[in-house]
């Protein structure tokens, strides 16, 4: 049986004042980063300069701190 988790199951207080790093930006990295950012978390994305994701992220208006 699969256990489903919902927002009410999370303790967001544990993340207050912390920075969450997304390393890489593959098929789901953008969605995870955006969800966290929209939830009020401070998010940074770790990309290497010259990657496809680096160029794409630099063009976006909702750019995170990239490095």
Secondary structure, 3 states (H helix, E strand, C coil): CCCCCCHHHCCHHHHCCCEEEEECCCCCHHHHHHHHHHCCCEEEEECCCCCHHHHHHHHCCCCCEEC
